[in-house]
Amino acid sequence: MAEHETKKSNVPEFSVQELAFSLKKTLEDNFGRVRVRGELSRVSIAASGHMYSSLKDDQAVIDAVCWKGTMAKLSVKPEEGLEVICTGRISTYPQRSNYQLIIESMELAGEGALLKMLEERKKKLAAEGLFAAERKKPVPFLPTTIGVVTSPTGAVIRDILHRLSDRFPRDVLVWPVLVQGDGAAKQVAAAVRGFQTIHEHGFAKPDILIVARGGGSLEDLMPFNEEEVVRAVAESEIPVISAVGHETDTTLCDFAADLRAPTPTGAAEMAVPVKAQLTAQILDDEKRLVSAANRILSEQRQRIENLGARLGDPKRLMESQSQRLDHLGDKLGRVFGSYLDVKRNRLVEAKAKLRTPEERLKLAQRNLEVASKSLLNQQDKLTEKPKQNVEHLGKMLEAYSFKNVLKRGFTVIRNENGNIVSDGKDLKDGEILEIEFRNDNLVNVAVGDTPPPTPPPKPQAQKKAPAKKKKAASADQHSLFD
């Protein structure tokens, strides 16, 4: 038992951390740079920008990590199911005891994988409607300014400029970009979008854009298959001609463009017509127009001559019309003379019926005298009856006057408000009453025991008006109605 414990103590002892980091160092020292081919699986981009995925084949799976800084430099966009060749180093993640591949670069594993990726991307973008025919814009017949997105060096730009010069010289704006390698897709997309607002910086906005590059392998043309380029071309307000590669080359940019050219030279031919052909066409149209005008004039001249022949000699036509006019003139003269005679006779008859102003005034004077005499004769008859009615009414008014009643010994009692008192129940103690006797004699008395105050003198203008009421005499003097 003791020997067994002694042997056991000779084995080195590690902490978990020491063992984990020792394994990490061993793997990194022995697999510092490896190339691994496999299919991407479980691709996940974290919020930090790092990619976490797996590489697998039909026998095994290995975890893979690509840091944010490396992701921006990858020539291939990591996608689920994409077969790639990754270059990097083997390391471990001690917290989970996992080993993983730290990816430093990535490339497609053969043309088949690349075509498969492009087909999947094409289906995805087509489903979004980026390739729909109704999105295509018409290309202008003769643009004023042409924008070209391509490399500033090489045969492509020279071929385009040379072809434009031969056909119909136009103003050309070149936006230099990379057309291959890392960063090419971003530059092409930025150029297409930049042309949309170039007029805001003092440049003429192109009427048409040409996105072009020469031929190359599928890998060389990959920038024009990237989503950002395809979306930029599809969203362009300016019509776009895609001229990427040779006639047999096809990129996703071709499907998104408004027009596809087989070559950059072909794009220049599609952009502008041939000036010499247009000139010849204009001259030919001019000849045809002049010929047609002459033919029409000749036909109309012949038609006028035919119509003129059917009209006859104008002099003879004028002779008969002149004779007819003379006859009508004679007839009109006779009719007009008869008309004047009738009007003249009517005027004479009307004149005979008229009287002079002196005669009319004398007649009016006689009528006025007759009317005056008649009015004087009727004056007494007209005024006698109204006079009798007035006298009768005056007598009735005098007979019914309360003054006559006062003369017979009656009096009129008024309250303080000047209203006639007709019922003793309406009187109150202390209320001043005014009693009117015959000959306008007025006496103020008070109802109850309160002696009447001395009435103020009345104004002369109000002599006949009822005096203000005074308080009644005291109960000892007896009330008027006791």
C-alpha positions as CSV (number, residue, x, y, z in Angstrom):
1,M,0.0,0.0,0.0
2,A,2.8,2.4,0.8
3,E,4.6,1.6,-2.5
4,H,1.4,2.3,-4.4
5,E,1.1,5.7,-2.7
6,T,4.7,6.5,-3.5
7,K,4.2,5.8,-7.2
8,K,1.1,7.9,-7.3
9,S,2.9,10.9,-5.9
10,N,5.3,10.9,-8.9
11,V,2.6,11.9,-11.3
12,P,2.5,15.7,-12.0
13,E,-0.5,17.5,-10.6
14,F,-2.2,20.3,-12.6
15,S,-5.0,22.6,-11.9
16,V,-7.9,22.7,-14.3
17,Q,-6.8,26.1,-15.6
18,E,-3.2,24.9,-16.1
19,L,-4.2,21.8,-17.9
20,A,-6.7,23.7,-20.2
21,F,-4.1,26.4,-21.1
22,S,-1.4,23.7,-21.6
23,L,-3.7,22.0,-24.1
24,K,-4.4,25.3,-25.7
25,K,-0.7,26.1,-26.2
26,T,0.0,22.6,-27.5
27,L,-2.7,22.8,-30.1
28,E,-1.7,26.3,-31.2
29,D,2.0,25.3,-31.4
30,N,1.3,22.2,-33.5
31,F,-1.5,23.6,-35.6
32,G,-0.5,27.2,-36.0
33,R,-1.6,27.4,-39.6
34,V,-4.0,25.0,-41.2
35,R,-6.4,24.9,-44.3
36,V,-9.7,23.1,-43.7
37,R,-12.3,22.3,-46.3
38,G,-15.9,21.8,-45.2
39,E,-19.4,23.0,-45.3
40,L,-20.5,26.0,-43.2
41,S,-23.1,25.2,-40.6
42,R,-24.9,27.1,-37.9
43,V,-23.6,30.5,-39.1
44,S,-24.3,33.1,-36.5
45,I,-23.2,36.8,-36.4
46,A,-23.1,38.1,-32.8
47,A,-23.9,41.7,-31.9
48,S,-20.2,42.3,-31.5
49,G,-19.7,41.5,-35.1
50,H,-17.9,38.2,-34.6
51,M,-19.0,35.1,-36.5
52,Y,-19.6,31.8,-34.8
53,S,-20.1,28.7,-37.0
54,S,-19.1,25.1,-37.7
55,L,-17.2,23.4,-40.5
56,K,-18.5,19.9,-41.2
57,D,-18.2,17.0,-43.6
58,D,-19.9,13.7,-43.6
59,Q,-17.7,12.4,-40.8
60,A,-16.9,15.2,-38.3
61,V,-17.7,18.7,-37.1
62,I,-15.3,21.4,-35.9
63,D,-16.3,24.7,-34.3
64,A,-15.1,27.9,-36.1
65,V,-14.7,31.5,-35.1
66,C,-14.1,34.6,-37.2
67,W,-13.3,37.8,-35.4
68,K,-15.0,41.1,-36.5
69,G,-11.8,42.6,-38.0
70,T,-11.2,39.5,-40.2
71,M,-14.9,39.4,-41.3
72,A,-14.6,42.7,-43.1
73,K,-11.7,41.3,-45.1
74,L,-13.2,38.0,-46.2
75,S,-13.7,37.7,-50.0
76,V,-16.6,35.4,-49.4
77,K,-19.7,36.2,-47.4
78,P,-20.3,33.3,-45.0
79,E,-23.6,31.6,-45.7
80,E,-25.3,28.5,-44.4
81,G,-24.5,25.4,-46.5
82,L,-21.6,27.0,-48.4
83,E,-18.6,24.8,-49.1
84,V,-15.5,26.7,-48.3
85,I,-11.8,26.4,-47.6
86,C,-10.8,28.2,-44.5
87,T,-7.3,29.1,-43.5
88,G,-6.5,29.8,-39.8
89,R,-5.2,28.3,-36.6
90,I,-6.4,25.7,-34.1
91,S,-7.1,26.9,-30.6
92,T,-9.3,26.0,-27.6
93,Y,-12.0,27.7,-25.6
94,P,-10.9,26.7,-22.1
95,Q,-14.2,27.7,-20.4
96,R,-15.9,24.8,-22.4
97,S,-13.0,22.5,-23.1
98,N,-13.7,22.9,-26.9
99,Y,-11.2,23.2,-29.6
100,Q,-12.0,25.5,-32.6
101,L,-10.7,26.9,-35.8
102,I,-9.8,30.6,-35.7
103,I,-10.5,31.7,-39.3
104,E,-8.2,34.2,-40.9
105,S,-9.3,33.8,-44.6
106,M,-12.0,32.0,-46.5
107,E,-12.5,31.0,-50.1
108,L,-15.0,28.9,-52.0
109,A,-14.2,25.3,-52.4
110,G,-14.5,25.0,-56.2
111,E,-16.7,26.5,-58.9
112,G,-19.6,24.2,-58.1
113,A,-20.0,25.6,-54.6
114,L,-19.7,29.1,-56.0
115,L,-22.4,28.4,-58.6
116,K,-24.6,26.9,-55.9
117,M,-24.3,30.0,-53.8
118,L,-25.0,32.3,-56.7
119,E,-28.1,30.3,-57.6
120,E,-29.4,30.5,-54.0
121,R,-28.7,34.3,-54.0
122,K,-30.4,34.7,-57.3
123,K,-33.6,33.0,-56.1
124,K,-33.6,35.1,-53.0
125,L,-33.2,38.4,-54.8
126,A,-35.7,37.4,-57.5
127,A,-38.2,36.7,-54.8
128,E,-37.8,40.3,-53.6
129,G,-38.7,41.5,-57.1
130,L,-35.3,43.0,-57.9
131,F,-35.2,41.3,-61.3
132,A,-38.9,42.0,-62.2
133,A,-39.5,43.3,-65.7
134,E,-41.9,46.0,-64.5
135,R,-39.0,47.6,-62.6
136,K,-37.0,48.1,-65.8
137,K,-36.6,51.8,-66.9
138,P,-36.4,52.8,-70.6
139,V,-33.0,53.8,-71.9
140,P,-33.0,57.4,-73.4
141,F,-32.5,57.6,-77.2
142,L,-29.8,60.2,-77.1
143,P,-28.4,60.9,-73.6
144,T,-26.6,64.2,-72.9
145,T,-24.2,62.8,-70.2
146,I,-23.2,59.2,-69.7
147,G,-21.8,57.9,-66.4
148,V,-19.4,55.0,-66.4
149,V,-18.5,52.8,-63.4
150,T,-15.3,50.9,-64.1
151,S,-11.6,50.8,-63.6
152,P,-9.9,54.0,-64.8
153,T,-7.1,51.9,-66.3
154,G,-7.3,49.1,-68.8
155,A,-9.0,48.5,-72.1
156,V,-12.6,48.7,-70.9
157,I,-12.8,52.5,-70.5
158,R,-10.8,53.1,-73.7
159,D,-13.1,50.8,-75.7
160,I,-16.2,52.7,-74.4
161,L,-14.8,56.1,-75.0
162,H,-13.6,55.1,-78.5
163,R,-16.9,53.6,-79.4
164,L,-18.8,56.7,-78.2
165,S,-16.5,58.9,-80.2
166,D,-17.2,56.9,-83.4
167,R,-20.9,56.8,-83.0
168,F,-22.0,60.0,-81.3
169,P,-19.7,61.9,-79.0
170,R,-21.3,62.6,-75.6
171,D,-20.1,64.0,-72.3
172,V,-18.7,61.1,-70.1
173,L,-18.3,61.0,-66.3
174,V,-16.0,58.1,-65.1
175,W,-16.3,57.0,-61.5
176,P,-13.1,54.9,-60.9
177,V,-13.5,51.7,-58.9
178,L,-11.9,48.4,-58.3
179,V,-13.5,45.7,-60.4
180,Q,-11.9,42.7,-58.7
181,G,-10.7,41.6,-55.3
182,D,-11.4,42.8,-51.8
183,G,-13.5,46.0,-51.5
184,A,-14.5,46.0,-55.2
185,A,-18.2,45.4,-54.5
186,K,-18.4,48.2,-52.0
187,Q,-16.8,50.6,-54.4
188,V,-19.0,49.7,-57.3
189,A,-22.2,50.0,-55.1
190,A,-21.0,53.4,-53.8
191,A,-20.3,54.6,-57.3
192,V,-23.8,53.7,-58.5
193,R,-25.4,55.4,-55.5
194,G,-23.1,58.4,-55.8
195,F,-24.2,59.1,-59.4
196,Q,-27.7,59.5,-58.1
197,T,-26.8,62.7,-56.2
198,I,-23.7,63.9,-58.1
199,H,-25.7,66.9,-59.3
200,E,-25.7,68.2,-55.7
201,H,-21.9,68.6,-56.0
202,G,-21.9,70.7,-59.2
203,F,-21.7,67.9,-61.8
204,A,-24.2,67.1,-64.5
205,K,-26.4,64.2,-63.5
206,P,-26.0,61.4,-66.1
207,D,-28.9,60.3,-68.2
208,I,-27.7,56.7,-68.3
209,L,-25.1,54.6,-66.4
210,I,-22.8,51.9,-67.7
211,V,-21.4,49.4,-65.2
212,A,-18.6,47.6,-66.9
213,R,-15.5,45.4,-66.6
214,G,-13.7,43.0,-68.9
215,G,-13.9,39.2,-68.9
216,G,-12.5,36.9,-66.2
217,S,-13.1,33.8,-64.2
218,L,-16.2,33.4,-62.0
219,E,-14.1,34.4,-59.0
220,D,-13.0,37.5,-60.8
221,L,-16.6,38.6,-61.5
222,M,-17.8,37.9,-58.0
223,P,-18.0,41.6,-56.9
224,F,-20.8,42.0,-59.5
225,N,-22.7,39.1,-57.8
226,E,-22.7,40.7,-54.4
227,E,-26.0,41.8,-52.9
228,E,-24.9,45.4,-52.3
229,V,-24.1,45.9,-55.9
230,V,-27.3,44.2,-57.2
231,R,-29.4,46.3,-54.8
232,A,-27.6,49.5,-55.8
233,V,-28.2,48.8,-59.5
234,A,-31.9,47.8,-58.9
235,E,-32.6,51.0,-56.8
236,S,-30.9,53.4,-59.3
237,E,-33.1,56.2,-60.6
238,I,-30.9,56.5,-63.6
239,P,-31.2,53.7,-66.2
240,V,-28.3,51.2,-66.0
241,I,-26.6,49.2,-68.7
242,S,-24.7,46.2,-67.3
243,A,-21.6,45.2,-69.4
244,V,-19.7,42.8,-67.1
245,G,-17.4,40.2,-68.7
246,H,-17.8,38.7,-72.2
247,E,-21.0,37.6,-73.9
248,T,-21.0,34.2,-72.2
249,D,-20.5,35.7,-68.7
250,T,-23.5,36.4,-66.6
251,T,-23.7,38.1,-63.2
252,L,-26.6,39.0,-60.9
253,C,-25.9,42.6,-61.8
254,D,-27.0,41.8,-65.4
255,F,-30.4,40.7,-64.1
256,A,-30.9,43.8,-61.9
257,A,-29.8,46.3,-64.7
258,D,-32.3,47.9,-67.1
259,L,-30.4,46.6,-70.1
260,R,-27.6,44.0,-70.5
261,A,-24.8,44.4,-73.0
262,P,-22.7,41.5,-74.2
263,T,-19.5,43.6,-73.9
264,P,-18.5,47.1,-72.8
265,T,-18.2,48.1,-76.4
266,G,-21.8,46.8,-76.9
267,A,-22.9,48.9,-74.0
268,A,-21.5,52.0,-75.7
269,E,-23.5,51.1,-78.9
270,M,-26.7,50.7,-76.9
271,A,-26.2,54.0,-75.2
272,V,-26.1,56.2,-78.3
273,P,-27.1,55.9,-81.9
274,V,-24.8,56.4,-84.9
275,K,-24.6,60.1,-85.7
276,A,-23.9,59.4,-89.4
277,Q,-26.9,57.1,-89.7
278,L,-29.1,59.7,-88.0
279,T,-27.8,62.4,-90.4
280,A,-28.5,60.1,-93.3
281,Q,-31.9,59.3,-91.9
282,I,-32.8,63.0,-91.5
283,L,-31.7,63.7,-95.1
284,D,-33.7,60.8,-96.4
285,D,-36.7,61.9,-94.4
286,E,-36.3,65.4,-95.7
287,K,-36.3,64.2,-99.3
288,R,-39.4,62.1,-98.6
289,L,-41.1,65.0,-97.0
290,V,-40.4,67.3,-99.9
291,S,-41.5,64.7,-102.4
292,A,-44.7,64.1,-100.5
293,A,-45.4,67.8,-100.2
294,N,-44.8,68.3,-104.0
295,R,-47.1,65.4,-104.7
296,I,-49.8,66.8,-102.5
297,L,-49.5,70.2,-104.1
298,S,-49.7,68.7,-107.6
299,E,-52.8,66.8,-106.7
300,Q,-54.5,69.8,-105.2
301,R,-53.5,72.0,-108.2
302,Q,-55.1,69.4,-110.5
303,R,-58.2,69.3,-108.3
304,I,-58.6,73.1,-108.4
305,E,-58.2,73.1,-112.1
306,N,-60.9,70.4,-112.5
307,L,-63.2,72.4,-110.2
308,G,-62.5,75.6,-112.1
309,A,-63.4,73.9,-115.4
310,R,-66.7,73.0,-114.0
311,L,-67.5,76.5,-112.8
312,G,-67.5,78.1,-116.3
313,D,-66.6,81.7,-117.4
314,P,-66.8,84.0,-114.4
315,K,-67.6,87.0,-116.7
316,R,-70.8,85.4,-117.9
317,L,-71.8,84.5,-114.3
318,M,-71.2,88.2,-113.4
319,E,-73.3,89.4,-116.3
320,S,-76.4,87.6,-115.2
321,Q,-75.9,88.5,-111.6
322,S,-75.4,92.2,-112.5
323,Q,-78.7,92.2,-114.5
324,R,-80.5,90.6,-111.6
325,L,-79.1,93.2,-109.3
326,D,-80.4,96.0,-111.6
327,H,-83.9,94.5,-111.6
328,L,-83.9,94.2,-107.8
329,G,-82.7,97.8,-107.5
330,D,-85.5,99.1,-109.7
331,K,-88.1,97.1,-107.7
332,L,-86.7,98.3,-104.4
333,G,-86.9,101.9,-105.6
334,R,-90.5,101.6,-106.4
335,V,-91.4,99.8,-103.2
336,F,-89.5,102.4,-101.2
337,G,-91.4,105.3,-102.9
338,S,-94.7,103.7,-102.1
339,Y,-93.7,103.2,-98.5
340,L,-92.7,106.9,-98.2
341,D,-96.1,108.0,-99.7
342,V,-98.0,106.0,-97.1
343,K,-96.0,107.4,-94.3
344,R,-96.4,110.9,-95.6
345,N,-100.2,110.6,-95.8
346,R,-100.3,109.3,-92.2
347,L,-98.2,112.3,-91.1
348,V,-100.6,114.8,-92.8
349,E,-103.6,113.1,-91.1
350,A,-101.9,113.2,-87.7
351,K,-101.0,116.9,-88.2
352,A,-104.6,117.8,-89.0
353,K,-105.7,116.3,-85.7
354,L,-103.2,118.3,-83.6
355,R,-104.2,121.6,-81.9
356,T,-102.0,124.5,-81.2
357,P,-100.8,125.2,-77.6
358,E,-102.9,128.3,-77.4
359,E,-106.1,126.4,-78.2
360,R,-105.3,123.7,-75.7
361,L,-104.6,126.3,-73.0
362,K,-107.9,128.1,-73.6
363,L,-109.8,124.8,-73.4
364,A,-108.1,124.0,-70.1
365,Q,-108.9,127.4,-68.8
366,R,-112.6,127.0,-69.6
367,N,-112.7,123.6,-67.9
368,L,-111.0,125.0,-64.8
369,E,-113.6,127.8,-64.5
370,V,-116.5,125.3,-64.8
371,A,-114.9,123.1,-62.1
372,S,-114.4,126.1,-59.7
373,K,-118.0,127.2,-60.0
374,S,-119.2,123.7,-59.4
375,L,-117.0,123.4,-56.3
376,L,-118.3,126.7,-54.8
377,N,-121.8,125.6,-55.3
378,Q,-121.2,122.3,-53.4
379,Q,-119.1,123.9,-50.6
380,D,-122.1,124.5,-48.2
381,K,-123.5,121.1,-48.9
382,L,-120.2,119.4,-48.2
383,T,-119.5,121.2,-44.9
384,E,-123.0,121.4,-43.3
385,K,-123.3,117.8,-42.1
386,P,-119.8,117.6,-40.6
387,K,-120.4,120.9,-38.8
388,Q,-123.6,119.5,-37.2
389,N,-121.8,116.4,-36.1
390,V,-119.1,118.4,-34.4
391,E,-121.6,120.5,-32.6
392,H,-123.5,117.4,-31.4
393,L,-120.3,115.8,-30.2
394,G,-119.3,119.0,-28.3
395,K,-122.6,119.0,-26.5
396,M,-122.3,115.4,-25.5
397,L,-118.7,115.9,-24.3
398,E,-119.8,118.8,-22.1
399,A,-122.8,116.9,-20.7
400,Y,-120.6,113.9,-19.7
401,S,-117.8,116.1,-18.3
402,F,-117.0,115.4,-14.6
403,K,-117.0,119.2,-14.1
404,N,-120.8,119.3,-14.4
405,V,-120.9,116.5,-11.8
406,L,-118.8,118.6,-9.4
407,K,-121.2,121.5,-9.8
408,R,-123.9,119.3,-8.5
409,G,-122.0,118.8,-5.2
410,F,-119.9,115.8,-5.9
411,T,-116.1,115.7,-5.4
412,V,-113.1,113.8,-7.0
413,I,-110.6,112.0,-4.7
414,R,-107.1,111.2,-5.9
415,N,-104.3,109.3,-4.2
416,E,-100.6,110.3,-4.0
417,N,-100.0,109.0,-7.5
418,G,-102.7,111.1,-9.0
419,N,-105.0,108.2,-9.6
420,I,-108.8,108.5,-8.7
421,V,-109.8,106.5,-5.6
422,S,-113.0,104.5,-6.3
423,D,-112.9,102.2,-3.3
424,G,-112.1,103.1,0.3
425,K,-110.7,99.6,0.9
426,D,-107.6,100.6,-1.1
427,L,-106.7,103.4,1.3
428,K,-103.9,103.1,3.9
429,D,-103.2,105.0,7.2
430,G,-101.1,108.1,6.6
431,E,-101.8,108.2,2.9
432,I,-102.3,111.7,1.5
433,L,-105.4,112.3,-0.6
434,E,-106.4,115.2,-2.8
435,I,-110.1,116.2,-2.9
436,E,-111.3,118.4,-5.9
437,F,-114.5,120.4,-5.5
438,R,-116.3,122.6,-8.0
439,N,-114.5,125.6,-9.5
440,D,-111.2,123.7,-9.2
441,N,-111.0,123.9,-5.4
442,L,-108.4,121.4,-4.1
443,V,-108.1,120.2,-0.5
444,N,-105.4,117.8,0.8
445,V,-106.4,115.4,3.6
446,A,-104.7,112.5,5.3
447,V,-106.1,109.1,6.1
448,G,-105.9,108.2,9.8
449,D,-104.5,110.3,12.7
450,T,-101.5,111.9,11.0
451,P,-102.0,115.6,10.3
452,P,-101.5,116.6,6.7
453,P,-98.3,118.5,5.9
454,T,-98.4,121.9,4.4
455,P,-98.5,121.5,0.6
456,P,-95.8,123.2,-1.3
457,P,-96.8,125.9,-3.7
458,K,-97.6,124.6,-7.1
459,P,-95.8,126.0,-10.2
460,Q,-97.9,128.3,-12.4
461,A,-97.5,125.9,-15.4
462,Q,-99.0,123.1,-13.4
463,K,-101.9,125.0,-11.8
464,K,-104.6,122.5,-12.9
465,A,-102.5,119.4,-12.3
466,P,-103.4,117.3,-9.2
467,A,-101.4,118.3,-6.2
468,K,-99.1,115.9,-4.4
469,K,-100.9,113.8,-1.8
470,K,-100.7,114.8,1.8
471,K,-101.0,112.6,4.8
472,A,-104.5,112.3,6.3
473,A,-105.7,114.0,9.4
474,S,-105.5,112.3,12.7
475,A,-108.3,110.0,13.8
476,D,-109.6,112.7,16.1
477,Q,-110.4,114.9,13.2
478,H,-112.4,112.0,11.7
479,S,-111.4,110.3,8.5
480,L,-113.1,111.0,5.2
481,F,-114.7,107.6,5.2
482,D,-115.6,107.4,8.9
